[in-house]
């Protein structure tokens, strides 16, 4: 069958599915990725005249620490000073629940790690009442694959070294990009070799991710002698939702003592890049009709995948789908300028051509 007829057949099938309701437009909307109003891993160490009062003080401390984390996450830095102070009673009314991850009591002392979940409506009312700009950052968990390449080549995936330790010791539960370090056990080794990870073999990374199901994979490699250095850090990021991959710039280190700081900086850069896409300002909302030029079926699939990874895109309605173009209506949070910048970071170009908006992969 000629390629043109084959592609037209595929488009016809998609249109038929849309018309029959078997291909849900709602499935094209941005799916939520975690609770933006939950703060995990809050550590407290409180004292009191007896264990009960120490525990009560610890819970109050956890609520207040969690609120500060939430403010840092959701309020622009220049607006944080505008927020009114809250007393313990007000703060308690803003908390939906507290989960006890682990805790222990001693005479007059309470040590615990707690998760705090806030009530969205109460928090929004408190923040917006001051005129502060409120944003939400959707989390995107990542799987970290730490590699070490020495004189004898790449070390096994289960190699225990300072680079793996540096990533495992990062404190990141409330990060926009929370991390899971690959275990490197026999199951991981059966899915992927160190060499496949090093070159970023997509098939191998997909086999590995069947176990972890992470939206992002970060392969980070240290090259050099473990004992003497110098060392070079490099790697790649692979977005399992959109298929995008990008290089992590090389960094030179003198010795292994600098590895914890290198891991921290690498994670901070990944988080900064994702925040550019994941930060949603919900105080304004609009719609936009766009045309997506289609030269091959892959163009359409790529646009769909990348739109689905952008939290500020609330919903996408397919108005018309033809062999050479798709007409979409985007419902989005924020302004058109903000949407253009966010889509650009997701690998999409939104530009106006005469009186029509056009959207296509970069």
N, C-alpha and C positions, 0 to 999 in steps of 0.2 A: 504494500500500500504506500503511495507517495506520502512524504512527510507532511505536506500541507493537509491532505485529507485525514491523515492520522491525528494531527493536532486538532483539526476541526471536530473530529469525532470525540476527542477527549473533552473539548469545550462544551460540545453538545450534551455530553453525559453530565458534566458539572452543572450546566443550566437546568437539565432535567431534574437533577437531585435537589437543586435549590427550589425549583417550582413545586416539587412533590413534598418539600419540607424535610427530606431525609438528610440534607446537609444543612445543619443549623447555623444560621448567621450568628446566633448568640455564642456559639463555640469560638467565634472569631474575636470575641471580646477579651480584654486583658483579664486573666485569671488572677485572683488574689494570691500573694505569696507570703503568707504568714500574717500574724497579728501585729500591726504597727504600734499598738497600744500595750504590748506586753514587754516587760523588761526582765530579762533572765539573768541569773547568776549574781544577785546582789549579796555581797558579803557584809556581815555585821558582827561586831564584838561589843556587847553592851554590858553594863554593870547596874546593880540595884541592891537594895537592902535585903532582898531574898530572891530565890530563883524565879518566882512568878513575876515580880516587878521587873527583874532583869529581862525576862522574855518579852514582856509588854514593851519595854523600852527598845529592845532589839527590833521588834516589828515596826514601831514608829520610825526608828532610824532607817529601816529598809524602805519604807514608803517614801521618806524624804529623799534618800539617795536615788531611788528609782525615778522620782519625779524630776530630779535634776538631769538624769540621763535622758529622760523623755524630752525635756526642754531642749537639751543640746541637740537632740535628734530632729526635732520638729520645728524649732523656731530659729529664724535667721539671727546670726550673732548680734547684729546691730539692734535687734528688737528685744533681746532677752531682759535687759534692764527695765523694760516697760511693764513686765508682768507683775501683778500685785502679789504681795506676800500672802501665804495661806497658813492658818493655824492647824493644829492637829485634827480638830473636828472637821474642818473643811477638807483637809487632805484625805481623811478616812472616807468621806462621802464620794471622793473622786476615784476610790479604789474599788474595783469589782471583786477582787479576790487575791489571796496570798497563798502561794504553794511552797511547802517546806521541802526543799531538796535534801538538805541534811542539816542537823542541828544537834547541839549538846549543851547541857547545863552543868554548871559548877556552882559552889556556894557564892551567891551574889554575882554570878556572871553567866552570860548567854552568848554562845558563838554559833553562827548559822550562815547558811547560804539559802536565799529565798528567791522565788520568782514572783513578780508583782504584775498583776493585770489591771489596767485602768479602764474606767468607763468612758468610752469615746465622747459621748454627748457632753458629759460634765467637763472633761478636759478641754474640748473645743470651746465651750462657753467661757471657761476661765481664760483661755489664751486669746480668743478673738475679742473678748470684751475689753481688752487693753489696747486694741488696735494693732497687735503684733501680727506679722505675716506668718501664717501657719502652713507648714509643709509636711508631707509624709514621705518617708523613704522606704520603699519596698525592698526587703532583703533578697539577696541572690546568693545562696550557699555555693561554696566552691570546694572541689576536691583537689588537694595538693599532692603532687607526685614529686617528692624530693629525690634527686639523683646526685651521685658523686662519681666523677670521672677522674681517675688517678692515672698513674704511669702505666698500669696494667689494663687500662680501659675502664668501662663502666662497672660499678660495683653492683651486686645483687639487689633486688628490690627490698629485701629484708635486712639490708646492711644497717646496723645501728651506729650512727655517727653524729657529729656535732651539728650537721645541717638538718637532719631529721629532728634532732632535739630542739633546735631553734624554732622550727615551725610548730612542734607540739606544745611548746611552752608559751606560745602567744595567747594572751587573754583577749578573746574576741567574741563572746556570746552576743553582745549587743551591736556588733559591727554591721554595716550594710552588706558586708560580704563575710558571713561566718564561715569558718574553715573546718574541714575534716581532713586529716592527714591519712593518706593511703596506708593500709595495714602492712602491705608487703608480704603477706603470708602465702601459703601454697595456692589458695584460690586466686589471689591477685597474680601470682607468677604464672598460673595456668592461662590467664586471660591475656597477659602482655609481657613482653620481655623488656629489659632495660633499654636495649637498642631501639625497639619500637617506640618507647616513650620518649627517648632522646630526639628522634627525628619527627616526633609528632604524628605517628601513623594513626590516621583517623579510625580505621577499622579496629585497631587494637585498643584505642582509647574508648571506643564505643563498647567493646566487649568488657573492658574494665568497669565502665560506668553502668553496665547492666546490674551491677551489685550495689553501687552507691547512689545512682540516680541523681547526680548533681547537675544543676543547670550550667555550671562552669567547671572546667578542669584547668588547673595551673600546673604546668611542668616546670620545675625550677632546678637548674643544674649548677653544681659547683665543680670547677675543674682546677686541679692542682694537687700538690702533695699534702696529705692530711697533717703531717707533723711539722713541715717547714714552711709551706706556702711558697710564693704568693698564690692567691686564689682568684678565680674569675667566676662571677655569678651571671647566669643568663637563663633564658627559658622562653616559654610561649604560653599564651592563654587561648583556650578553645571554648567557645560558647556552644554548648550542646543543643541549645534551642534554635539558634539561627545558623549555625555552621561557620560563623565568623572566627577567624583565628588572627592573633597578632603577636608580634615578637616582644619579649621583655628585654629592654636594652641591657648591654653588658656593663657590669660594675666590677672594678678591680679592688681586691682586698689584700692586706699584707699578711694576715694569718687568720686562723679559725676563731680567734677571740672576737672578731668583727662580725661573725655570722649571725648572732642574735639580732644585731642592729640592722643587718642587711635584710633579714627576713621581715622585720618590722616595717622597714621602708618599702619593701616590695609589696607587702600587703596593703600599706597605706596608699600606694599608687593605684593598685587595683580597686580599692574602695573609692578613691577619689574619682576615678573614671566611671565607675558604676553609678555613683551619686549623681553624676551629670545626667544620667538617663532616668534614674529611679526616684528622683525627688519630684513629688507631685504637689502642686499648690491648688487646693480644692476650693478656693474662694471665688473662682471664676470658671465658667464652662462654656464651650461653643461648639459649633459644627462646621464642617468644611466638605464641600464636594470636590473630589479629585479624580483625575484620569491616570491610570497606570498603563503605560505602553507595554505591550507584550510582543516580544520577538520570538520567544521560546517558552515552553511551559515552565521551565526553571525560573524565569523572571517572575512569574506570578506566584510560584511557591515561595520564592525567596522574599518577596514583599510581604506575603502573608505571615511568614515566620517572624520576620523582623518587626512588623507591626505588633504582633502578639507578645513581643518581649518588652514593649515600651509601656510602663505603668500609666503614663499620663494619657494614653489613648484608651478611653473608656470603652468604646465599642466601635466596630466597623460593620457597616451594612453594605452588602454587595447589591448595587442597584441594577447593574447590567454587566454581563460577561460575554465578550466576543472573542474571536480568534486573535485579534490584534490589539485589544484593549479591554480594560476593566474600569467600570465607573463605580466609585466608592463614596460613601458618606462617612466621614470620621467624626465621632463625638470625642472631644478631648478636654482636658483640664488645662487652664492657663490661657496664654495668648497665642496668636499665630506665630509671632516671632520666637516665643519659647518652644513651641512645637517644632519649628524648623530646626532650632539648635539641638533639641533632643533627638529628633529623627536623624540628624547628621551624625550624631554619636553612635546611633544604631546602624549606620551604614546606608541610610536612605536620604535621597535628595528631594526636598519639597520646594518647588519653584513655580512662580507664576509666569505663564506664557500667554500673553494677551489677556483675555478675561478668564482663562482657565488655569487651575492649579494642576500641576503634573507631579507625580510621585514615582520615583524609580530607584533601583539600587545604585549605589555609588560605584 
